[in-house]
Amino acid sequence: MAACHSSPPRSPSIGEAYVGPATLNIRSDIPLQSKTVATVKHGDRLEILGSRRRFLRVRTPAGAVGWTDERQLLAAADMVSLKELAARAAKLPAQGVATAYGDLNVHTQPARQSPSFLQIKEKDKMEVLIHVATPRADAPRKPLIAPPPKKKAKATEKKLARKEKYPLPPLPKPPTPPAGWLDLSRPEPPDEAPPAEEPEPKPAAPADEWSLIRAATGQSGWVLTRRLVMMIPDEVAQYAEGHRIVSYFPLGEIHDGDLTKNIWLWTTTRDSSQAWDFDSFRVFIWSLRHHRYETAHIERNLKGYAPVILKEVDYSTKSTVDRYPGFSICMEKKDGQRYRREYALLSNVIRFAGEYPCEPPAALFVLNAPTPGASSSLLPSGNAAPAPPPKESIVESLKRRWRAITGKKPGK
């Protein structure tokens, strides 16, 4: 029976992983020039058979065996977190629509080395949800493969505990200190105290700005903010004055003859490294007299936080209280407290309608927040233990014993 079965035994699995990129080539060997033995897709489960440096030998669902880079793989816990991210992002209000001049990679985390599981084609539209700034460092990872058990240390304590056959002679007594040794040991005071040196300021760690986006397919992930182009019309975007447009919204419409022009609200920032999301907002109205966009309302030098919400606003006049289209913005006042201020759109005029405390800020949807100096080891495989090796069959047991007796290698 052993002689009839000539194929090598199936290698046992020592772990599992899931494909991170949209597509991933499994190669016959580690070098990039090696032959591709299989192509797998995002979310496919792979069995880990072995490792060499940062490369893993894996087996695909179809049974193909090859090598791939560990950084392109995700753990089961990361796949669950990615689905939860998409579910929570689906409930977030969009802060504008953006596009990109070239193909755009969507990452699982706001980190350059995280896998890219989706690619948005040039000029495709996507909704922008939130922005974050993270240090330019790899996301911390735990190994996919459980580390081997530590070898038990040799019983050295027993050897040390053994009594010597011949006891060592007693140590001599230490010499007595000289007279006045306390005065001799005191340092002489300096004539003038040296001026205290001010510590040099540490250079700020380089950071990247990331945006959480929602693609047309409903998938959500992280992209570099500098690769995005907000799709507000150029006749309005020209007034950005070099500031980055964080979000924008159409508030209403104005008809100028055959033309229909939107009333635009936008938020901008001149320094994306700050803790707040934007530092000014502005409303543009189409002028029927000059036939161009003009500023209807602007507020600068504030600390504003996402999201900006479009809503119907109650605005009280001298006689009645009516509902008008408007918006609300969360901003921080001088007392350090955050308030959501509401504004109503009355035809072509913006009026303050009231304020109330902001709701607690939403949790930041970062799967594994990057930390400076963190090691770029493998992604965590959750709390589950590695899969046990498959049970050896009778045929494989007979072949193993035969090879042990004859000294022949498998397949000969």
N, C-alpha and C positions, 0 to 999 in steps of 0.2 A: 504493500500500500504506500509506503514512503517513497519507493522508486517511481511510482506512477505520477506523483505530484511534484513537478519540477519547478513551479513558480516560487519565488521567495516568499516567506511568511509576511503577513501584513504587519507593518510597524505599529507598535502601541502608541496611543495618543497620550501626551503629557500635559495637555492644556487645550483651550479653545480660544478663538478670536473671531472678530467679524470685520469684513472689508469696510474700510473707511471711504476711499475715493469712489467716484461714480463708476469707474472701471479700473481694474488692476490686473497687470500681467504677472503671471506666475512663471518664473524662469527655471530652466533646468539646473542652473548653477548660480552662484552669487554675482559674478560679473554681469554688467549691463548688456554686454554683447552676447550673452548666453541665449539659447533658443527658448522661445516662449512655449510652454507646455499647456497652458490654459489661461483663459481670461475670465475673471469673476467680477461681479457687480456689487454695488454698495449694499451692505446688509447680509451678504452671503456668509454662512458659517464655515470656518476653516478649523481643521484639527492641527494642532501643533505637534510636530514629531521630534524636533530638535532645534538647536540654536548654535550660532557661531557669531561672536561679537554682537552686532546689532541686527543681524539677519536671522530669519526664522525659516526652518524647513516645515512646510505645511502640506496638508492634503485637502483637496477641494471636495465638494459634495459629489462630483462625478468620479472621484477616485484618483485624479491626477496629483502627482507629488512634485513639488518644486520649492524654490526659495523666493522670499520677498523681504522687503524692509519692514522692521518692526514698527516704524513710525506711521506706516500706512494702515495699521490695524487698530481696531477698537475692541473693548471688552464688552461683555454682556451688560454691565452696569452703565456703560457709556451709551449703548444703544437705547436703553430705557430712558436715560436722561435726555437724549436727542429727541425722542418722541414726546417727552413731557415738555421740552422747550417748544416744539411745534404746537402742542395743544395750548400752552399758555400764551404763546405769541399770537395765536388765532383770535384771542380775546382783546388784544391791545389795539387801541385806535391808531390808524395810520397817521403819520405826521408829514405826509407828502409822498409823491411818486417820483422815482428817480430812474435813470438809465445809465448806461456806460458806453463809452466810445469803442471799447474792445471787449473781448470775452472776459467774463468776471468769474473767479473761483469763489464759491461759498464754502466756508470752513465750519467745522463742528464747534470750534472754540475761538475766542478772539486772540489767537496766537498764530504766528506765521508758520510754525512747524506742525500745526494741527492738520489732520487730513481734510482734503477738499472733496465733499461728497456730491457736489452739484456745480454745474457750470451754466451761467446765464450768458446767452449769446449777445452779440453786439446789438444795441438799440432796443433790446427787450426791456419791458417795464417791470418795476418791482416797487413794493411799498416799504417805506422807511419807518421803523418803529421806535428805536431808541439808539443812543450813542454812548459809547464808553471809551475811556483812554486807559490802556494797560501798558505796563513796562514791556519793553522788547526782550522777552525771554521765553523759553520753552515752558509749556505747562507741565507741572509736576506729574509724574506717572509712577505707578507701582508695577512690578513685574507681572506679565501674563503667566509666566511659568513660576510655579512655587519654588523657592530656593531649596537646594538639597539640605537634608538634615545635617546638623553639625556633628562631626565625629566626637565621640566621647574622649575627653582628655585622659591621658595615661595617669595611672594612680601614682602621682608623684608625692602626694601628701603622705602616703604610707612610708615611702622611703625617707622623707624628712623626719617622720616621727620615730624612726628607728634610733635607738640609742647607740652612740659611738662605743666601740669596744674599749678604747682608752680615752678617758675624759681629758679635755683640753685644760692647760694650766690657767690659773686665774689671771685676769688682765691687771696690769700695774695701775696704781692710783694716779689720777691726773695731777699735774703740777698745780701748786697754789697760784692764784693771780698775784701780780705785783701790787705793791702799796699804791693807793690812789688810782686804781685802774678805772674807776668811774669818771674821774676828771680827765684822764688821758683819752678815754673813748668818746668824749663829747667833741663834736666838730666845732671849729672856730667860726664865729659869726662873720658873714661877709661884710665888707665895708659898705657897700650899697646893694640893695636888692635889685636884681636884674628886672627890667621891665617885662611884664607879662606879655607873652606873644599871643596874638589873636589867632585862633585856629582858622586855617584856610577853608573857605566854604567848599563842600564837596560838589562836584559837578552833577547836575541832575541826570538821572538815568534816562536814556532815550526811550520814548514811548510812542506807541502807535494808536491812532484813532480808528475805532471799529464801529460799525453800524449793524444792528440787528435788522434784517430785511425779511420780507415775506414775498416769495416768488408767486408767479401766476398759478403754479401748480399747487400752492398751499404749503410748500416746504419752507422752513425758516432756518436761517443760519447767519453767520457773521461774515462781513466783507470789509475791506479797508475803505474808510470813509473817503479818502482822497481819490478813489476810483469812481465815485458816484457823481452824477450830474443831476441836480434837482431840475425838474421839468416845468419850472415856472417860466412864463413867456419872457423872451429877451427884452421886451420893452419895459418890463418891470425889473428884471434881474440886473439891468445896467446900473441901477441905483444902489447896488450892494456895497460900493466903495471899498472893495477888497475884503470885506467881511464874508465869512462863510454862512450860507443860508442853512439854518438848522431845520426849519419846517416851514410849510406854507399851506394856505387853505383858501378856497373861494368862499366868500361870504354872501355874495348875491350877484345880480346882473344889472347893467345899465344899457339902455338902448339909445344909440346915437345914429338916427336914420336907419340905414340898412345894417349897421354894425351892432353887434352885441358884445359888450365888454364885461368881464368879471370884476368884482370888487375883491381885492387880494389882501390877505393878512399874512405876514411872514415874521419869523423870528431869526435873528442873526447873532453871531458871536465874533469877536475879534481875537479871542484867545481861547482856544479849545482846551488848554491845559487846566483851566479852572474847575472847581468842584461843581459849579452850576452848568446848566445846559446852554443858556443864551443870556446875553446882556442887553438886548434891546428888542422891541417889536414895533411894527409899523403897518398901517393900513393905507392902501392905495385906492383912490377913487378916480374913475374916468371923468375928466372935465368935459362937459358938453360945450363949454365956451372955447376952450383952447384945443380940444380934441387930442388930449394926451393924458397920461397918468400923473396925478398929483397926490401929495401926502395929505390924508385926512386926519391922521392921528399918529403920533410917534412918542415913545418913551425910551430913554436911554439910561445907561449906567445903573442897571438893575441886576438882580440875581434871580433869574427865572429857571424853572424846572419843568421838565416834560412830565405828562403830556399836556399839550394845548387842546382844549375840548371845545367843539362847536356845539351850541345848544340854544334853545329858546330862553330868553332872559326876561324877567319881570322888571319893567321900568315904570316908575310912578311919575306922573305929571301932576300939575296942580289939582286936577279934578278926578282923574281915573288912574288905574293901574292896568297897563296893557302888556302883552307879551310881544317881544320883538326878536328877530334873529340876532344872534350875537355869539360871544365866545367868552371863555374864562381862562385865566392864566394864573398859575401858582408862582408866587414870588416871595422872596425873603425880605422882611423889613429890617429896620435898624435895630429892633429889639431881638433879632435873631430868630423870630418866629415866622413861619410860612403861612401865607394867606392866599386864598384863591379869589382873585378879583374878577368880577363880571363886567362886561361891556356890552351895550346894546347898540345895534345899527339902526338909526332912525333915518331912513331914506339914504342920504349921503353924509350923515354926521354920526360920529362915534360918541356915546355918552357912557360915563361910569355909572353902573347900576347897583353896586354893593360888593361886599366881601364877606368871607367866612373862613375859618381855619381850613388849611389844606388837609386832605386825607393823608394817612401815613404813606410814605413813598413805597412803591412796589419793590419787591426784591429784585436784585440784579440777576438776570438770567445767564449766569456764567457757569458752565458745566464744571470746570476746574480752573479757578482763577490763577493766571500766571503769576509767579513770584520770582523776583530777581534772584539769580544764582541757583535756581532750582535745577536739579539734575534732570536730564532728558531721558529717563529710563522708560520702561514700557508702561502702557496704560493699565489701570487696575482691572482685575478680572472679577471684582466683586468679592463678597465674603465666602463664596462657594469654594470648596476644596477642588483640586484638579481631578479630572475624571480618572477612575482607576483603569489600569490596563485590561484589555479583554482577556477572558479566560482561555487558556491554552487548550486546543483540541487534542484528541487522541493521536491524530495523524502528525500534528506538529510536535507532540511529545516524543513519538517514535523517531521522527527525523532528527530531533535534537539529540536524542540518546545515540543514534547511529553516527552522527557527526562527531560526537564526543569520543566514540570508540575508534572510528577510522581516521579521525583528524581531517576529513574532507570539508571543504567550504560549501556553503549553500549553492545549489544549482549545479554541482559537479557530481 
